[in-house]
Amino acid sequence: MTTADASWPLDETDDEPRGPVGKAFRLSAADSLSLGNALCGFLAVCVLAWSAINQLQTNGKFAAVPQFFGTAVVLLLIGATCDLFDGLVARKFRASAMGAELDNLADVISFGFAPAFMVVIWGGFTQKVPFPLVMVAAASVLLAGVIRLARFACVKTTSGDFMGLPIPMGAMTVVSIVLLFPPSIVTLLPIFGVAYLMVSRIEYPKPKGNLAAAVLAWMMINVACLTIWAAGLAGGDTLIKVGALMQVTIVAAIPLRVLMFKREKRKERKESESIS
């Protein structure tokens, strides 16, 4: 046995835990919101899975039911609301030693795995799209979300904004595409586009102050529209389509605005260099 092999068990056993171990097991109010976010994502997956299993056992085939999709999306929006407030609560009161890790793990469940699973349920039961392609699209959403969260934990922008599309907004955009369009190879392309935006270097503004209030109001409006749609009330189909289209438009408009802004800056810099 080499020296390195002999020392390996000793190095492992001698590695004492560091930091306030007792405090690491105390959950703060912000942690409760993060756990609520994770629970909402898990319940959204359960609702979609149960709808598919129930229909397959009863009818031998599956067709998307608005009530189940609406319930799943409302759960994700509630999770997004928890995610919006957990950071505010942590700054206002206190954060536990594992607060940041809990937040990221909850986001992976609610805004990574849950929308990816929704893509599978949406496109996996049709002959119009090859199932392996649906799986690739769903996997791209999940993996892009995981990379996005890992990068967020390691990289800070000089402006303080988000680098890449924030994962809750990415999840809501994927959900909007699922609600807005029938499954096809063409409608899978925007889902790949959302995955790309999450890992891109495009900066998105953080929801602070009035912007945070606007984001919260937008979530509440979406919940109301989804409730009307899932209940089958008059005008529900129009409301859900308008809301989903606005979500996709907002996410697409921000990178276009950033590109236009950079082009204007380059033009101004060239003009100033030519004058000098």
C-alpha positions as CSV (number, residue, x, y, z in Angstrom):
1,M,0.0,0.0,0.0
2,T,1.4,3.4,-0.9
3,T,1.7,6.3,1.5
4,A,-1.2,8.1,-0.2
5,D,-3.4,5.0,0.2
6,A,-2.4,4.6,3.8
7,S,-3.2,8.2,4.7
8,W,-6.5,8.4,2.9
9,P,-8.7,6.8,5.7
10,L,-6.9,8.9,8.3
11,D,-7.5,12.1,6.3
12,E,-11.2,11.2,6.0
13,T,-11.6,10.4,9.7
14,D,-9.6,13.4,10.8
15,D,-11.8,15.8,8.8
16,E,-13.7,17.4,11.7
17,P,-16.9,19.3,10.9
18,R,-16.5,23.0,10.8
19,G,-18.9,25.8,11.6
20,P,-21.9,26.1,13.9
21,V,-23.2,22.5,13.6
22,G,-26.1,23.0,16.0
23,K,-27.3,26.1,14.2
24,A,-27.2,24.3,10.8
25,F,-30.2,22.2,11.9
26,R,-32.4,25.2,12.8
27,L,-34.9,26.2,10.2
28,S,-35.6,29.8,9.8
29,A,-38.8,31.4,8.4
30,A,-37.1,31.8,5.0
31,D,-36.2,28.1,5.1
32,S,-39.9,27.2,5.6
33,L,-40.7,29.2,2.4
34,S,-38.0,27.3,0.5
35,L,-39.4,24.0,1.8
36,G,-42.9,25.2,0.7
37,N,-41.5,25.9,-2.7
38,A,-40.0,22.3,-2.9
39,L,-43.3,20.8,-1.8
40,C,-45.3,22.8,-4.4
41,G,-43.0,21.4,-7.1
42,F,-43.4,17.9,-5.8
43,L,-47.2,18.2,-5.7
44,A,-47.3,19.6,-9.2
45,V,-45.4,16.5,-10.5
46,C,-47.8,14.2,-8.4
47,V,-50.9,15.9,-10.0
48,L,-49.6,15.4,-13.5
49,A,-48.5,11.8,-12.8
50,W,-51.8,10.9,-11.2
51,S,-53.7,12.4,-14.1
52,A,-51.8,10.3,-16.6
53,I,-51.9,7.1,-14.5
54,N,-55.6,7.4,-13.8
55,Q,-56.5,7.9,-17.5
56,L,-54.3,5.1,-18.7
57,Q,-55.8,2.7,-16.2
58,T,-59.3,3.8,-17.0
59,N,-59.3,4.5,-20.7
60,G,-56.1,3.0,-21.9
61,K,-55.1,6.3,-23.4
62,F,-54.1,9.8,-22.2
63,A,-55.3,13.2,-23.1
64,A,-54.3,16.4,-21.3
65,V,-57.1,17.6,-19.0
66,P,-57.1,21.4,-18.3
67,Q,-58.0,20.9,-14.6
68,F,-54.9,18.9,-13.9
69,F,-52.5,21.1,-15.9
70,G,-54.1,24.2,-14.3
71,T,-53.7,22.8,-10.8
72,A,-50.0,21.9,-11.5
73,V,-49.3,25.4,-12.8
74,V,-51.0,27.1,-9.9
75,L,-48.8,25.0,-7.6
76,L,-45.7,26.1,-9.5
77,L,-46.8,29.8,-9.2
78,I,-47.3,29.4,-5.5
79,G,-43.8,27.9,-5.3
80,A,-42.5,30.9,-7.3
81,T,-44.2,33.2,-4.8
82,C,-42.4,31.4,-2.0
83,D,-39.2,31.7,-3.9
84,L,-39.8,35.4,-4.4
85,F,-40.3,36.0,-0.6
86,D,-37.7,33.7,0.9
87,G,-34.8,36.0,0.2
88,L,-36.8,39.0,1.4
89,V,-37.7,37.2,4.7
90,A,-34.0,36.0,5.1
91,R,-32.8,39.6,4.8
92,K,-35.5,41.0,7.0
93,F,-35.2,38.5,9.9
94,R,-32.4,35.9,9.7
95,A,-31.1,33.2,7.5
96,S,-30.0,29.8,8.6
97,A,-26.6,28.2,7.8
98,M,-28.2,26.1,5.1
99,G,-30.6,28.7,3.7
100,A,-28.9,29.2,0.3
101,E,-28.5,25.4,-0.3
102,L,-32.2,24.8,0.6
103,D,-33.2,27.5,-1.8
104,N,-31.3,26.1,-4.7
105,L,-32.4,22.5,-4.0
106,A,-36.1,23.6,-3.9
107,D,-35.6,25.5,-7.2
108,V,-34.3,22.4,-8.9
109,I,-37.5,20.5,-7.9
110,S,-40.0,23.2,-8.7
111,F,-38.4,25.0,-11.6
112,G,-36.2,22.3,-13.1
113,F,-37.7,18.9,-12.6
114,A,-41.4,19.9,-12.5
115,P,-41.5,21.8,-15.8
116,A,-39.3,19.1,-17.5
117,F,-41.8,16.5,-16.3
118,M,-44.6,18.7,-17.7
119,V,-42.9,18.7,-21.1
120,V,-42.8,14.8,-21.0
121,I,-46.6,14.7,-20.1
122,W,-47.3,17.3,-22.8
123,G,-45.4,15.7,-25.7
124,G,-44.9,12.1,-24.6
125,F,-48.3,10.8,-25.5
126,T,-48.6,11.9,-29.1
127,Q,-47.4,10.3,-32.3
128,K,-46.6,13.8,-33.8
129,V,-43.3,14.0,-31.9
130,P,-40.7,11.2,-31.4
131,F,-40.5,10.4,-27.7
132,P,-36.7,10.6,-27.6
133,L,-36.9,14.2,-28.9
134,V,-39.4,15.0,-26.2
135,M,-37.0,13.5,-23.6
136,V,-34.1,15.6,-25.0
137,A,-36.2,18.8,-24.7
138,A,-37.2,18.0,-21.2
139,A,-33.7,17.1,-20.2
140,S,-32.4,20.4,-21.7
141,V,-34.8,22.3,-19.4
142,L,-33.7,20.3,-16.3
143,L,-29.9,20.5,-17.0
144,A,-30.0,24.1,-18.0
145,G,-31.8,24.9,-14.7
146,V,-29.2,23.0,-12.7
147,I,-26.3,24.7,-14.5
148,R,-28.1,28.1,-14.0
149,L,-28.4,27.6,-10.3
150,A,-24.8,26.3,-9.9
151,R,-23.5,29.3,-11.8
152,F,-25.6,31.7,-9.7
153,A,-24.0,30.3,-6.6
154,C,-20.5,30.8,-8.0
155,V,-20.6,33.9,-10.3
156,K,-21.7,37.4,-9.4
157,T,-22.3,40.0,-12.0
158,T,-20.8,43.5,-11.6
159,S,-24.3,45.1,-12.1
160,G,-25.9,42.8,-9.5
161,D,-28.4,41.5,-12.0
162,F,-29.0,37.9,-13.0
163,M,-26.7,36.3,-15.6
164,G,-29.0,34.2,-17.7
165,L,-32.8,33.8,-17.5
166,P,-33.7,33.2,-13.9
167,I,-34.9,29.6,-13.4
168,P,-38.4,30.5,-12.1
169,M,-39.1,32.7,-15.1
170,G,-37.6,30.0,-17.4
171,A,-40.0,27.5,-15.8
172,M,-43.0,29.7,-16.3
173,T,-42.0,30.3,-19.9
174,V,-41.8,26.5,-20.6
175,V,-45.2,26.1,-18.9
176,S,-46.6,28.9,-21.1
177,I,-45.4,27.2,-24.2
178,V,-47.0,23.9,-23.1
179,L,-50.3,25.7,-22.4
180,L,-50.2,27.8,-25.6
181,F,-49.2,25.3,-28.3
182,P,-50.0,21.7,-29.2
183,P,-46.9,19.4,-29.1
184,S,-44.9,19.3,-32.4
185,I,-41.4,19.4,-33.5
186,V,-41.7,23.1,-34.2
187,T,-43.1,23.9,-30.7
188,L,-40.2,22.1,-29.1
189,L,-37.8,24.7,-30.5
190,P,-38.9,27.5,-28.1
191,I,-38.3,25.1,-25.2
192,F,-34.7,24.6,-26.4
193,G,-34.6,28.4,-26.7
194,V,-35.6,28.8,-23.0
195,A,-33.0,26.3,-22.0
196,Y,-30.4,28.3,-23.9
197,L,-31.5,31.6,-22.3
198,M,-31.0,30.1,-18.8
199,V,-27.4,29.3,-19.5
200,S,-26.7,32.4,-21.6
201,R,-24.7,35.5,-20.5
202,I,-27.7,37.8,-21.0
203,E,-28.4,39.8,-17.9
204,Y,-31.9,40.0,-16.5
205,P,-32.9,42.6,-13.8
206,K,-33.4,41.4,-10.3
207,P,-37.0,42.0,-9.0
208,K,-36.5,44.7,-6.4
209,G,-38.8,47.4,-5.1
210,N,-41.5,48.2,-7.6
211,L,-40.3,45.5,-10.0
212,A,-40.8,42.9,-7.2
213,A,-44.3,44.2,-6.6
214,A,-45.0,44.0,-10.3
215,V,-43.7,40.4,-10.5
216,L,-45.9,39.4,-7.5
217,A,-48.9,41.1,-9.1
218,W,-48.2,39.3,-12.4
219,M,-48.1,35.9,-10.5
220,M,-51.5,36.6,-8.8
221,I,-53.0,37.6,-12.2
222,N,-51.7,34.3,-13.7
223,V,-53.2,32.3,-10.8
224,A,-56.6,34.0,-11.3
225,C,-56.5,33.3,-15.1
226,L,-55.5,29.7,-14.5
227,T,-58.3,29.2,-12.0
228,I,-60.9,30.6,-14.5
229,W,-59.4,28.4,-17.3
230,A,-59.3,25.2,-15.2
231,A,-62.9,25.8,-13.9
232,G,-64.1,26.0,-17.5
233,L,-65.6,29.5,-17.1
234,A,-66.4,31.7,-20.0
235,G,-63.4,33.5,-21.4
236,G,-60.9,31.2,-19.7
237,D,-59.3,29.9,-22.9
238,T,-58.7,33.5,-24.1
239,L,-57.3,34.6,-20.7
240,I,-54.8,31.7,-20.5
241,K,-53.7,32.2,-24.1
242,V,-53.2,35.9,-23.6
243,G,-51.3,35.4,-20.3
244,A,-49.0,32.7,-21.8
245,L,-48.3,34.8,-24.9
246,M,-47.4,37.8,-22.7
247,Q,-45.0,35.6,-20.7
248,V,-43.3,34.3,-23.8
249,T,-43.1,37.8,-25.3
250,I,-41.6,39.3,-22.2
251,V,-38.9,36.7,-22.0
252,A,-38.1,37.0,-25.7
253,A,-38.1,40.9,-25.6
254,I,-35.5,41.2,-22.8
255,P,-32.6,39.6,-24.7
256,L,-33.6,41.6,-27.9
257,R,-33.5,44.8,-25.9
258,V,-30.1,43.9,-24.4
259,L,-28.7,43.2,-27.9
260,M,-30.1,46.5,-29.2
261,F,-28.6,48.4,-26.2
262,K,-25.1,46.8,-26.8
263,R,-25.4,47.7,-30.5
264,E,-26.1,51.3,-29.6
265,K,-23.2,51.4,-27.2
266,R,-20.8,50.0,-29.8
267,K,-22.1,52.6,-32.3
268,E,-21.6,55.5,-29.9
269,R,-18.1,54.2,-29.0
270,K,-17.2,54.1,-32.7
271,E,-18.5,57.6,-33.3
272,S,-16.6,59.0,-30.4
273,E,-13.4,57.3,-31.6
274,S,-13.8,58.6,-35.1
275,I,-14.3,62.2,-33.8
276,S,-11.3,62.0,-31.6
